[in-house]
């Protein structure tokens, strides 16, 4: 699944460097995260180390947590578009396995 990234409201390519206090909006499917860059380094760091370099905004955290709760609460799931061949087979298998 491909995503989209914006830095300070402008769509950017993957090679774009970010700086201190840049606001980065990351969209992957229906999930959108907004983070503020706190520090940068001149070298690669581990995922745990990278997590210390940015801070996710409060509205972004709240929206992400709300979206995580929806399926658990029985909210309708977004089924837009046609299923893939694999998805259709899984759907048919669950329908066959249910007692009528």
HELIX and SHEET records of a PDB file:
HELIX    1   1 UNK A   47  UNK A   51  1                                   5    
HELIX    2   2 UNK A   58  UNK A   72  1                                  15    
HELIX    3   3 UNK A   85  UNK A   97  1                                  13    
SHEET    1   A 5 UNK A  10  UNK A  11  0                                        
SHEET    2   A 5 UNK A   3  UNK A   7 -1                                        
SHEET    3   A 5 UNK A  23  UNK A  28 -1                                        
SHEET    4   A 5 UNK A  31  UNK A  37 -1                                        
SHEET    5   A 5 UNK A  54  UNK A  56 -1                                        
END                                                                             
